[in-house]
Amino acid sequence: MSKFNWLGGVLTFLLLVIAAGGPTFAGKGNGNGNPGGGGSDGGGDSGGQAYTILNLGPGRAVAVNDLGEAIGGTNDDRAVYWSVDANNNVLQQLLPDFNLDCWADDLNNFGQAVGVIGNGVDATSRAVVWNNLGTPGVSAQYLGEPSVPAGIVPYTHARAINSNGFVVGTVQYRDEEGNLSSYGKEPVVWQPNGSGYDVLELPGPLSANAWDINDHGEIVGRELTDPVLWQLQFDNDGVITGITGPIVLTSLGGPTGSSVGINNDGVIVGNSDINADETHAVRRQIDESGNVTQTTDLGILRKMDFATGSRVNSAGLIIGSSSSYNFKSGQSKRDGFL
């Protein structure tokens, strides 16, 4: 499935970029480049391609699927779904939220999106799947929670969903006052069971995150300081029978890194330190066994010290962001890139 995730800052408005091949959603740039621009600094022209840009209103778009549908959130913490009709009119649908803050993180091509309901302060954060997007029957369903000891509350967050309805995310184990407990956090996968979702803990130590899953059941994330990969095994009915991993992926020589997005061809994007002061976006190619066959340093934007790839689509196009922090002024700067 082709999906992009935009990791920019808080936006004053959203943009929809329409190209000849179909609609693509993008976040607002900060004036140093244009959405979908070419050169290494985020600028460059569109190579002769004609684009129409539509204003989506206040908020932030974070993911787009192969159909040109997108999800994200408004500035007042409501999950929202956007689509475009045949006349390029933008249609917006606020998603059910149980009267709590909510955020949508990802969607597939089959009317499903995932995210979180509850802000983790005034209410327990719960992972959620929205079904039947764009229809009057749109609905929200909480995902399953792991069993916990007395006095521990699981805060769950769904990060990605694949074409088969499998969901990955993270659970944080907190005490009844909302403080992170000694149980820490761990990555999980939710398996659809017909009427709901069963939660399975991914193997490995605590303090890990699962960020994305492809249609083959390959999951990418971060464990402690390392970029990692898990692989699900299925029976003939599509039920999970085993989990391989975590497999630690290659780095660019620095102490930390992360794997953030993966497509169905085994292309993984994320980041890796090259030294103690600079982190570059990175592209990794894996084979069917999860072995890295190629690692490519994607660099950073000019005058920045951090970059990460966030999603890669079926054509191999990578989207992400690059940022820097000024310790003297206490201000940060972030640009998106494609």
Secondary structure, DSSP 8 states (H G I E B T S, - for coil): ---EE------SSEEEEEETTEEEEE----SSS-TT--STTS----TT---EEEEEESSEEEEE-TTS-EEEE-TTS-EEEEEE-TT--EEEEE---TTS-EEEEEE-SSS-EEEEES-SSSS--EEEEEESTTSTT-EEEE-------TTEEEEEEEEEE-TTS-EEEEEEEEETTS-EEEEEEEEEEEEE-SSSEEEEE-SS-SSEEEEEE-TTSEEEEEETTEEEEEEEEE-TTS-EEEEEEEEE---SSSS-EEEEEE-TTSEEEEEEESSSS-EEEEEEEE-TTS-EEEEEEEE--TT-SEEEEEEE-TT--EEEEEEEEETTTTEEEEEEE-
